Amino acid sequence: MPLNALRVFESVASHLSFTEAAEALHVTPAAVSMQIRTLEQYLRVPLFRRKGRSVTLTAEGEVLLPGVRRGLGTLQQSMQHLRQDRLSGALRISTLASYLQKWLLPRLPQFHDRHPEIELSIHTSRAPVDFASSDFHAAVRMSTGPSAGLYSEKLMDEWFVPVCTREVLARYGPLRDAADLQRFPLLHSSDEEWALWLHPGVTVAWQERGTAYDDSLTVLAGAEQGQGLALTRWSLAAPDLATGRIMQASERIVQCPRSYYFVCPEMYVTMPKVQQLLAWLREMAAAFPRPKDVAAATSRA
């Protein structure tokens, strides 16, 4: 089986250009053309239609492409797995910057005390992790459900909480509904919009106002500095609420449609260091307190 030709075929199909595929593979266009001819002769079907510089897949090429991509992805992942030492070396994880700074970082000393032999390498990003082309072992992301093709385990739910300083709350009074929001200078982000607190689970024509940031930590920092009323996530605000640095401005707490999930390739979940991290995260998440009114509602149910 011409395995190298399959790799070249996938590149040409992705770029729909022999020249761009050659540049991506660091070979000449002539070498790309030769590999495609070899594959077409092997399969005895045409895979591309060529018209000038334009290249399109034939019906046979369309059939072949998904299987080639799956096969190459699985092969690359398997080779990546073999290159990594299952027992030693850094445990490389990716997570959200806000989750790391406000929730995970304060708890990490406990993990190091329990597993001093495990070195952590932590990366922050919001983007989905491409485990096939990166060296990450696992990730923590917020999503509405399990990720297809990966081991996914929900660690903890999340809630939206309006917060501000004691001084701001004393000046503007408690928050009950949309009418009360008009009194406050508002802070929010694209992930924590006030429409999600006012009308959870429903798309409404609510005009966001106030100061918008592209980062959840900045929204919370603005509230802590007395700049206004912020909608934030419970996991981020809980430590500062406990110390009185900020106040809960409303009794109304709304569950976030997304939860925190631990994700990794199925083949990585059996690695001892990944299992130890996951077991510790489960324990920490189970011990993390829920919002008081949510916990009370649960106990009454």
Number of C-alpha atoms within 10 A of each C-alpha: 8 11 12 11 19 21 17 23 27 19 20 25 20 12 15 19 18 25 18 16 22 20 13 13 15 9 12 14 17 12 13 22 18 13 20 24 16 15 22 17 11 11 12 10 13 16 23 21 13 14 8 6 9 11 16 17 18 15 13 13 19 14 12 16 18 11 11 16 16 11 13 16 15 13 13 15 19 13 12 15 17 10 10 13 10 15 13 12 14 17 19 17 21 22 22 19 18 21 20 19 12 17 19 18 11 11 13 13 12 12 16 13 9 12 14 10 13 18 14 16 12 16 14 15 14 13 10 13 21 10 18 18 11 11 17 21 23 24 23 25 24 22 13 12 14 16 16 7 10 17 17 20 17 19 19 19 17 19 20 25 27 26 28 28 24 16 13 21 21 11 11 16 14 15 21 13 12 14 8 12 17 11 13 18 15 23 28 28 21 12 15 23 20 25 17 20 21 18 13 15 13 9 9 11 7 13 8 15 14 13 15 18 16 12 15 22 20 16 24 27 13 20 26 21 12 16 19 25 30 34 27 25 25 23 22 21 24 21 15 15 16 10 9 12 15 24 24 22 23 15 14 16 19 21 18 20 16 15 18 20 22 22 25 23 20 12 13 19 19 12 14 13 23 21 13 17 18 18 11 16 18 16 12 17 16 12 9 12 11 17 18 11 12 14 11 11 9 9 8 6 5
